Amino acid sequence: MNAPRRGRPAGPTGPVIGRALQLLDAFDAEHRELTLSELARRADLPLSTAHRLMHELCLWGAVERGGDGLYRIGLRLWELGSLAPRGPGLRETALPFLEDLSLITRENVQLAVREGAEVVFVERIAGSGAVPVLTRVGGRFALTATGVGLVLLAHAPVEVQEEVLGSPIERYTAETVTDPARLRRMLADVRANGFSISDRQVTMDALSVGAPIRDRSGAVIAAVSLVVRHGSTTAHALARLVRTSAQAISRALSA
């Protein structure tokens, strides 16, 4: 099950940069390689426009065209993405603590940030024998379902919370909380207790506990979580480990 795709730029009559971004946005986890016709269709652009813009993007290195004629995202975009402070910069600081948490628990450890009304996963370490998860590095997910998402939503600006809770809430399992009033109570508990609990909300075999990562001013800028097999332990047993890791990362970011 995939998170909803983010909104695309304006249609084919928009500026050139908007149309180029539409073409780049045509790629996703399920569409890593695309023909020119597929790109034009997914970006809602004329084939001639797509051909011209893809040629420019290839010259710059944003995309690459293989010998099979298929287009793929190019390394130049990865190089630029590595400069984002909320992505790799955060990841580099947090990684030693995430690795320690993974080593201690042998479970899934995740690091995420909020972008708009979605979670973006910056890092994920899969423990040996850990429960399978639907998330991936660079992937997006709803704020309302995951352990990290609930943390980030609980500490998001009021207008973001109202936007999320006022929109249709996607259901992933029979246990997914979709009632806005109940979610508001859960978010209040996250702020009061310092950690979140997502119990079988994404898959029926997973329990996730998340905690906030703060910058020097105390603002929540990211979240870390443990994802374990449901029934293997209790959320409160995991909360101390997750909160300790989150606090250590926060101190490292402030140093």
ZADO-1210 file (C-alpha; in nm, 4 decimals, padded with zeros to 6 digits):
<atoms>
<atom x="00.0000" y="00.0000" z="00.0000" code="MET" pos="1"/>
<atom x="00.1428" y="00.3356" z="-00.1025" code="ASN" pos="2"/>
<atom x="00.1157" y="00.6823" z="00.0410" code="ALA" pos="3"/>
<atom x="-00.0825" y="00.9292" z="-00.1699" code="PRO" pos="4"/>
<atom x="00.1259" y="01.1116" z="-00.4316" code="ARG" pos="5"/>
<atom x="00.1928" y="01.4769" z="-00.3675" code="ARG" pos="6"/>
<atom x="00.0293" y="01.7367" z="-00.5873" code="GLY" pos="7"/>
<atom x="00.1830" y="01.8089" z="-00.9247" code="ARG" pos="8"/>
<atom x="00.2664" y="02.1513" z="-01.0700" code="PRO" pos="9"/>
<atom x="00.0286" y="02.3346" z="-01.3003" code="ALA" pos="10"/>
<atom x="-00.0726" y="02.1824" z="-01.6341" code="GLY" pos="11"/>
<atom x="00.0982" y="02.1986" z="-01.9727" code="PRO" pos="12"/>
<atom x="00.0406" y="02.5739" z="-02.0157" code="THR" pos="13"/>
<atom x="00.2549" y="02.6547" z="-01.7090" code="GLY" pos="14"/>
<atom x="00.6145" y="02.7813" z="-01.7170" code="PRO" pos="15"/>
<atom x="00.8948" y="02.5645" z="-01.8510" code="VAL" pos="16"/>
<atom x="01.0325" y="02.4831" z="-01.5068" code="ILE" pos="17"/>
<atom x="00.6866" y="02.3664" z="-01.3956" code="GLY" pos="18"/>
<atom x="00.6603" y="02.1312" z="-01.6917" code="ARG" pos="19"/>
<atom x="01.0079" y="01.9949" z="-01.6259" code="ALA" pos="20"/>
<atom x="00.9090" y="01.9276" z="-01.2658" code="LEU" pos="21"/>
<atom x="00.5961" y="01.7495" z="-01.3882" code="GLN" pos="22"/>
<atom x="00.8187" y="01.5118" z="-01.5831" code="LEU" pos="23"/>
<atom x="01.0438" y="01.4465" z="-01.2837" code="LEU" pos="24"/>
<atom x="00.7367" y="01.3914" z="-01.0657" code="ASP" pos="25"/>
<atom x="00.6217" y="01.1177" z="-01.3047" code="ALA" pos="26"/>
<atom x="00.8838" y="00.8890" z="-01.1481" code="PHE" pos="27"/>
<atom x="00.8023" y="00.7123" z="-00.8219" code="ASP" pos="28"/>
<atom x="00.8851" y="00.3896" z="-00.6394" code="ALA" pos="29"/>
<atom x="00.6650" y="00.1857" z="-00.8771" code="GLU" pos="30"/>
<atom x="00.7784" y="00.3722" z="-01.1891" code="HIS" pos="31"/>
<atom x="01.1586" y="00.3997" z="-01.1761" code="ARG" pos="32"/>
<atom x="01.2016" y="00.3464" z="-01.5506" code="GLU" pos="33"/>
<atom x="00.9699" y="00.5057" z="-01.8060" code="LEU" pos="34"/>
<atom x="00.9437" y="00.5432" z="-02.1818" code="THR" pos="35"/>
<atom x="00.8992" y="00.8864" z="-02.3331" code="LEU" pos="36"/>
<atom x="00.5329" y="00.8092" z="-02.4071" code="SER" pos="37"/>
<atom x="00.4739" y="00.7007" z="-02.0471" code="GLU" pos="38"/>
<atom x="00.6423" y="01.0170" z="-01.9172" code="LEU" pos="39"/>
<atom x="00.4295" y="01.2384" z="-02.1409" code="ALA" pos="40"/>
<atom x="00.1110" y="01.0608" z="-02.0339" code="ARG" pos="41"/>
<atom x="00.1905" y="01.0628" z="-01.6604" code="ARG" pos="42"/>
<atom x="00.2986" y="01.4299" z="-01.6731" code="ALA" pos="43"/>
<atom x="-00.0035" y="01.5261" z="-01.8878" code="ASP" pos="44"/>
<atom x="00.2191" y="01.6867" z="-02.1506" code="LEU" pos="45"/>
<atom x="00.2309" y="01.6696" z="-02.5316" code="PRO" pos="46"/>
<atom x="00.4815" y="01.4147" z="-02.6565" code="LEU" pos="47"/>
<atom x="00.6824" y="01.6820" z="-02.8405" code="SER" pos="48"/>
<atom x="00.7099" y="01.8929" z="-02.5244" code="THR" pos="49"/>
<atom x="00.8133" y="01.5929" z="-02.3189" code="ALA" pos="50"/>
<atom x="01.0788" y="01.5009" z="-02.5764" code="HIS" pos="51"/>
<atom x="01.2299" y="01.8509" z="-02.5765" code="ARG" pos="52"/>
<atom x="01.2340" y="01.8849" z="-02.1992" code="LEU" pos="53"/>
<atom x="01.3682" y="01.5343" z="-02.1381" code="MET" pos="54"/>
<atom x="01.6550" y="01.6120" z="-02.3752" code="HIS" pos="55"/>
<atom x="01.7418" y="01.9192" z="-02.1643" code="GLU" pos="56"/>
<atom x="01.7102" y="01.7241" z="-01.8395" code="LEU" pos="57"/>
<atom x="01.9400" y="01.4539" z="-01.9786" code="CYS" pos="58"/>
<atom x="02.2032" y="01.7093" z="-02.0777" code="LEU" pos="59"/>
<atom x="02.1974" y="01.8557" z="-01.7252" code="TRP" pos="60"/>
<atom x="02.2084" y="01.5119" z="-01.5618" code="GLY" pos="61"/>
<atom x="01.8693" y="01.5171" z="-01.3881" code="ALA" pos="62"/>
<atom x="01.7704" y="01.2068" z="-01.5841" code="VAL" pos="63"/>
<atom x="01.9536" y="00.9383" z="-01.7771" code="GLU" pos="64"/>
<atom x="01.8471" y="00.7449" z="-02.0884" code="ARG" pos="65"/>
<atom x="01.9638" y="00.3866" z="-02.1116" code="GLY" pos="66"/>
<atom x="02.0437" y="00.1821" z="-02.4171" code="GLY" pos="67"/>
<atom x="01.6961" y="00.0311" z="-02.3866" code="ASP" pos="68"/>
<atom x="01.5429" y="00.3752" z="-02.4408" code="GLY" pos="69"/>
<atom x="01.4049" y="00.3976" z="-02.0884" code="LEU" pos="70"/>
<atom x="01.4525" y="00.7099" z="-01.8791" code="TYR" pos="71"/>
<atom x="01.5716" y="00.6982" z="-01.5168" code="ARG" pos="72"/>
<atom x="01.6464" y="00.9571" z="-01.2486" code="ILE" pos="73"/>
<atom x="02.0064" y="01.0779" z="-01.2835" code="GLY" pos="74"/>
<atom x="02.2843" y="01.1032" z="-01.0285" code="LEU" pos="75"/>
<atom x="02.2885" y="01.4851" z="-01.0507" code="ARG" pos="76"/>
<atom x="01.9600" y="01.4972" z="-00.8578" code="LEU" pos="77"/>
<atom x="02.1020" y="01.2623" z="-00.5935" code="TRP" pos="78"/>
<atom x="02.4048" y="01.4906" z="-00.5583" code="GLU" pos="79"/>
<atom x="02.1818" y="01.7927" z="-00.5028" code="LEU" pos="80"/>
<atom x="01.9558" y="01.6017" z="-00.2655" code="GLY" pos="81"/>
<atom x="02.2544" y="01.5138" z="-00.0501" code="SER" pos="82"/>
<atom x="02.2905" y="01.8847" z="00.0322" code="LEU" pos="83"/>
<atom x="01.9473" y="01.9079" z="00.1971" code="ALA" pos="84"/>
<atom x="02.0022" y="01.9734" z="00.5707" code="PRO" pos="85"/>
<atom x="01.6807" y="01.7955" z="00.6722" code="ARG" pos="86"/>
<atom x="01.7805" y="01.4864" z="00.4768" code="GLY" pos="87"/>
<atom x="02.1370" y="01.3585" z="00.4655" code="PRO" pos="88"/>
<atom x="02.2628" y="01.6233" z="00.7119" code="GLY" pos="89"/>
<atom x="02.0172" y="01.5029" z="00.9724" code="LEU" pos="90"/>
<atom x="02.0830" y="01.1424" z="00.8734" code="ARG" pos="91"/>
<atom x="02.4602" y="01.1710" z="00.9206" code="GLU" pos="92"/>
<atom x="02.4192" y="01.3067" z="01.2716" code="THR" pos="93"/>
<atom x="02.1506" y="01.0573" z="01.3694" code="ALA" pos="94"/>
<atom x="02.2957" y="00.7445" z="01.2073" code="LEU" pos="95"/>
<atom x="02.5312" y="00.6347" z="01.4908" code="PRO" pos="96"/>
<atom x="02.2422" y="00.6504" z="01.7383" code="PHE" pos="97"/>
<atom x="02.0081" y="00.4698" z="01.4989" code="LEU" pos="98"/>
<atom x="02.2676" y="00.1969" z="01.4519" code="GLU" pos="99"/>
<atom x="02.3054" y="00.1601" z="01.8290" code="ASP" pos="100"/>
<atom x="01.9288" y="00.1297" z="01.8680" code="LEU" pos="101"/>
<atom x="01.9160" y="-00.1288" z="01.5906" code="SER" pos="102"/>
<atom x="02.2034" y="-00.3252" z="01.7442" code="LEU" pos="103"/>
<atom x="02.0362" y="-00.3328" z="02.0861" code="ILE" pos="104"/>
<atom x="01.6900" y="-00.4306" z="01.9644" code="THR" pos="105"/>
<atom x="01.7516" y="-00.6023" z="01.6263" code="ARG" pos="106"/>
<atom x="01.4302" y="-00.4362" z="01.5136" code="GLU" pos="107"/>
<atom x="01.3338" y="-00.1800" z="01.2487" code="ASN" pos="108"/>
<atom x="01.4595" y="00.1704" z="01.3257" code="VAL" pos="109"/>
<atom x="01.3236" y="00.4647" z="01.1273" code="GLN" pos="110"/>
<atom x="01.4062" y="00.8352" z="01.0972" code="LEU" pos="111"/>
<atom x="01.1608" y="01.0747" z="00.9353" code="ALA" pos="112"/>
<atom x="01.0733" y="01.4396" z="00.8821" code="VAL" pos="113"/>
<atom x="00.7494" y="01.6150" z="00.7926" code="ARG" pos="114"/>
<atom x="00.6975" y="01.7785" z="00.4564" code="GLU" pos="115"/>
<atom x="00.3601" y="01.9458" z="00.4360" code="GLY" pos="116"/>
<atom x="00.0953" y="01.6921" z="00.5287" code="ALA" pos="117"/>
<atom x="00.3136" y="01.3845" z="00.4758" code="GLU" pos="118"/>
<atom x="00.5995" y="01.1953" z="00.6373" code="VAL" pos="119"/>
<atom x="00.9250" y="01.1594" z="00.4425" code="VAL" pos="120"/>
<atom x="01.1524" y="00.8763" z="00.5583" code="PHE" pos="121"/>
<atom x="01.5180" y="00.9813" z="00.5757" code="VAL" pos="122"/>
<atom x="01.6649" y="00.6534" z="00.7025" code="GLU" pos="123"/>
<atom x="01.5557" y="00.3008" z="00.7862" code="ARG" pos="124"/>
<atom x="01.7599" y="00.0176" z="00.9343" code="ILE" pos="125"/>
<atom x="01.6035" y="-00.3278" z="00.9161" code="ALA" pos="126"/>
<atom x="01.6944" y="-00.5641" z="01.1983" code="GLY" pos="127"/>
<atom x="01.7577" y="-00.9327" z="01.1418" code="SER" pos="128"/>
<atom x="01.4257" y="-01.1129" z="01.1486" code="GLY" pos="129"/>
<atom x="01.2362" y="-00.7873" z="01.2009" code="ALA" pos="130"/>
<atom x="00.8742" y="-00.7542" z="01.0931" code="VAL" pos="131"/>
<atom x="00.8364" y="-00.6374" z="00.7289" code="PRO" pos="132"/>
<atom x="00.7363" y="-00.2715" z="00.6870" code="VAL" pos="133"/>
<atom x="00.5864" y="-00.0739" z="00.3991" code="LEU" pos="134"/>
<atom x="00.8187" y="00.2248" z="00.4339" code="THR" pos="135"/>
<atom x="01.1363" y="00.2999" z="00.2365" code="ARG" pos="136"/>
<atom x="01.4033" y="00.5688" z="00.2444" code="VAL" pos="137"/>
<atom x="01.2783" y="00.8657" z="00.0445" code="GLY" pos="138"/>
<atom x="00.9231" y="00.7335" z="00.0608" code="GLY" pos="139"/>
<atom x="00.6205" y="00.9250" z="00.1830" code="ARG" pos="140"/>
<atom x="00.3379" y="00.8202" z="00.4096" code="PHE" pos="141"/>
<atom x="00.0339" y="00.9632" z="00.5826" code="ALA" pos="142"/>
<atom x="00.1007" y="01.1510" z="00.9069" code="LEU" pos="143"/>
<atom x="-00.1916" y="00.9815" z="01.0794" code="THR" pos="144"/>
<atom x="-00.0809" y="00.6170" z="01.0776" code="ALA" pos="145"/>
<atom x="00.2879" y="00.5631" z="01.1612" code="THR" pos="146"/>
<atom x="00.4724" y="00.6147" z="01.4881" code="GLY" pos="147"/>
<atom x="00.6914" y="00.8881" z="01.3411" code="VAL" pos="148"/>
<atom x="00.3920" y="01.0439" z="01.1662" code="GLY" pos="149"/>
<atom x="00.1920" y="01.0784" z="01.4857" code="LEU" pos="150"/>
<atom x="00.4884" y="01.2472" z="01.6556" code="VAL" pos="151"/>
<atom x="00.5363" y="01.4923" z="01.3709" code="LEU" pos="152"/>
<atom x="00.1648" y="01.5658" z="01.3446" code="LEU" pos="153"/>
<atom x="00.1350" y="01.6189" z="01.7207" code="ALA" pos="154"/>
<atom x="00.4033" y="01.8887" z="01.7023" code="HIS" pos="155"/>
<atom x="00.3024" y="02.0387" z="01.3678" code="ALA" pos="156"/>
<atom x="00.1530" y="02.3884" z="01.3405" code="PRO" pos="157"/>
<atom x="-00.2183" y="02.4054" z="01.4186" code="VAL" pos="158"/>
<atom x="-00.3053" y="02.4802" z="01.0573" code="GLU" pos="159"/>
<atom x="-00.1319" y="02.1600" z="00.9431" code="VAL" pos="160"/>
<atom x="-00.3160" y="01.9552" z="01.2045" code="GLN" pos="161"/>
<atom x="-00.6486" y="02.1052" z="01.0979" code="GLU" pos="162"/>
<atom x="-00.5731" y="02.0362" z="00.7314" code="GLU" pos="163"/>
<atom x="-00.4863" y="01.6713" z="00.8018" code="VAL" pos="164"/>
<atom x="-00.7709" y="01.6034" z="01.0433" code="LEU" pos="165"/>
<atom x="-01.0191" y="01.7854" z="00.8214" code="GLY" pos="166"/>
<atom x="-00.9315" y="01.5739" z="00.5160" code="SER" pos="167"/>
<atom x="-01.0281" y="01.2111" z="00.4441" code="PRO" pos="168"/>
<atom x="-00.8007" y="00.9868" z="00.6542" code="ILE" pos="169"/>
<atom x="-00.6728" y="00.6783" z="00.4751" code="GLU" pos="170"/>
<atom x="-00.7409" y="00.3415" z="00.6334" code="ARG" pos="171"/>
<atom x="-00.4658" y="00.0797" z="00.6024" code="TYR" pos="172"/>
<atom x="-00.5999" y="-00.1903" z="00.8361" code="THR" pos="173"/>
<atom x="-00.9047" y="-00.2550" z="01.0516" code="ALA" pos="174"/>
<atom x="-00.7117" y="-00.0927" z="01.3390" code="GLU" pos="175"/>
<atom x="-00.6278" y="00.2316" z="01.1591" code="THR" pos="176"/>
<atom x="-00.7670" y="00.5277" z="01.3520" code="VAL" pos="177"/>
<atom x="-00.9682" y="00.7456" z="01.1141" code="THR" pos="178"/>
<atom x="-01.1892" y="00.9312" z="01.3635" code="ASP" pos="179"/>
<atom x="-01.0583" y="01.2915" z="01.3938" code="PRO" pos="180"/>
<atom x="-01.1743" y="01.3264" z="01.7559" code="ALA" pos="181"/>
<atom x="-00.9895" y="01.0119" z="01.8600" code="ARG" pos="182"/>
<atom x="-00.6808" y="01.1232" z="01.6683" code="LEU" pos="183"/>
<atom x="-00.6856" y="01.4576" z="01.8506" code="ARG" pos="184"/>
<atom x="-00.6795" y="01.2714" z="02.1814" code="ARG" pos="185"/>
<atom x="-00.3910" y="01.0569" z="02.0586" code="MET" pos="186"/>
<atom x="-00.1936" y="01.3649" z="01.9549" code="LEU" pos="187"/>
<atom x="-00.2517" y="01.5214" z="02.2963" code="ALA" pos="188"/>
<atom x="-00.1168" y="01.2026" z="02.4567" code="ASP" pos="189"/>
<atom x="00.1926" y="01.2209" z="02.2338" code="VAL" pos="190"/>
<atom x="00.2651" y="01.5747" z="02.3506" code="ARG" pos="191"/>
<atom x="00.2011" y="01.4855" z="02.7155" code="ALA" pos="192"/>
<atom x="00.3931" y="01.1544" z="02.7236" code="ASN" pos="193"/>
<atom x="00.6786" y="01.2318" z="02.4859" code="GLY" pos="194"/>
<atom x="00.6193" y="00.9319" z="02.2596" code="PHE" pos="195"/>
<atom x="00.3638" y="00.7911" z="02.0146" code="SER" pos="196"/>
<atom x="00.2095" y="00.4468" z="01.9726" code="ILE" pos="197"/>
<atom x="00.0914" y="00.3098" z="01.6392" code="SER" pos="198"/>
<atom x="-00.0531" y="-00.0341" z="01.7060" code="ASP" pos="199"/>
<atom x="-00.1406" y="-00.2330" z="01.3900" code="ARG" pos="200"/>
<atom x="-00.2392" y="00.0891" z="01.2142" code="GLN" pos="201"/>
<atom x="-00.0280" y="00.0252" z="00.9021" code="VAL" pos="202"/>
<atom x="-00.0055" y="-00.3558" z="00.8980" code="THR" pos="203"/>
<atom x="-00.1760" y="-00.6018" z="01.1297" code="MET" pos="204"/>
<atom x="00.1539" y="-00.7517" z="01.2467" code="ASP" pos="205"/>
<atom x="00.3397" y="-00.4325" z="01.3442" code="ALA" pos="206"/>
<atom x="00.3659" y="-00.2083" z="01.6509" code="LEU" pos="207"/>
<atom x="00.5530" y="00.1222" z="01.6236" code="SER" pos="208"/>
<atom x="00.6698" y="00.3607" z="01.8962" code="VAL" pos="209"/>
<atom x="00.8057" y="00.7046" z="01.8012" code="GLY" pos="210"/>
<atom x="00.9693" y="00.9987" z="01.9781" code="ALA" pos="211"/>
<atom x="01.0501" y="01.3583" z="01.8770" code="PRO" pos="212"/>
<atom x="01.3908" y="01.4957" z="01.7781" code="ILE" pos="213"/>
<atom x="01.4369" y="01.8650" z="01.8622" code="ARG" pos="214"/>
<atom x="01.6697" y="02.1386" z="01.7476" code="ASP" pos="215"/>
<atom x="01.8542" y="02.3828" z="01.9733" code="ARG" pos="216"/>
<atom x="01.5419" y="02.5969" z="02.0162" code="SER" pos="217"/>
<atom x="01.3338" y="02.2976" z="02.1258" code="GLY" pos="218"/>
<atom x="01.1318" y="02.2774" z="01.8048" code="ALA" pos="219"/>
<atom x="01.0512" y="01.9264" z="01.6784" code="VAL" pos="220"/>
<atom x="01.2289" y="01.8799" z="01.3460" code="ILE" pos="221"/>
<atom x="01.2202" y="01.4999" z="01.3042" code="ALA" pos="222"/>
<atom x="01.1121" y="01.1764" z="01.4687" code="ALA" pos="223"/>
<atom x="01.2656" y="00.8363" z="01.5347" code="VAL" pos="224"/>
<atom x="01.0748" y="00.5106" z="01.5813" code="SER" pos="225"/>
<atom x="01.1077" y="00.1403" z="01.6501" code="LEU" pos="226"/>
<atom x="00.8821" y="-00.0968" z="01.4583" code="VAL" pos="227"/>
<atom x="00.8438" y="-00.4450" z="01.6090" code="VAL" pos="228"/>
<atom x="00.6189" y="-00.7424" z="01.5601" code="ARG" pos="229"/>
<atom x="00.2841" y="-00.6963" z="01.7329" code="HIS" pos="230"/>
<atom x="00.2669" y="-00.9032" z="02.0498" code="GLY" pos="231"/>
<atom x="00.6441" y="-00.9404" z="02.0893" code="SER" pos="232"/>
<atom x="00.6641" y="-00.6711" z="02.3573" code="THR" pos="233"/>
<atom x="00.4718" y="-00.3712" z="02.4914" code="THR" pos="234"/>
<atom x="00.4811" y="-00.0155" z="02.3661" code="ALA" pos="235"/>
<atom x="00.5883" y="00.1202" z="02.7021" code="HIS" pos="236"/>
<atom x="00.8842" y="-00.1200" z="02.7087" code="ALA" pos="237"/>
<atom x="01.0035" y="00.0345" z="02.3823" code="LEU" pos="238"/>
<atom x="00.9284" y="00.3951" z="02.4736" code="ALA" pos="239"/>
<atom x="01.2301" y="00.4385" z="02.7019" code="ARG" pos="240"/>
<atom x="01.4718" y="00.3172" z="02.4333" code="LEU" pos="241"/>
<atom x="01.3177" y="00.5324" z="02.1619" code="VAL" pos="242"/>
<atom x="01.3046" y="00.8447" z="02.3785" code="ARG" pos="243"/>
<atom x="01.6661" y="00.7972" z="02.4875" code="THR" pos="244"/>
<atom x="01.7792" y="00.7735" z="02.1252" code="SER" pos="245"/>
<atom x="01.5731" y="01.0765" z="02.0249" code="ALA" pos="246"/>
<atom x="01.7200" y="01.2821" z="02.3086" code="GLN" pos="247"/>
<atom x="02.0748" y="01.1772" z="02.2175" code="ALA" pos="248"/>
<atom x="02.0195" y="01.2797" z="01.8550" code="ILE" pos="249"/>
<atom x="01.8715" y="01.6108" z="01.9679" code="SER" pos="250"/>
<atom x="02.1793" y="01.6830" z="02.1806" code="ARG" pos="251"/>
<atom x="02.4113" y="01.5948" z="01.8920" code="ALA" pos="252"/>
<atom x="02.2235" y="01.8266" z="01.6561" code="LEU" pos="253"/>
<atom x="02.2482" y="02.1109" z="01.9087" code="SER" pos="254"/>
<atom x="02.6192" y="02.0614" z="01.9776" code="ALA" pos="255"/>
</atoms>
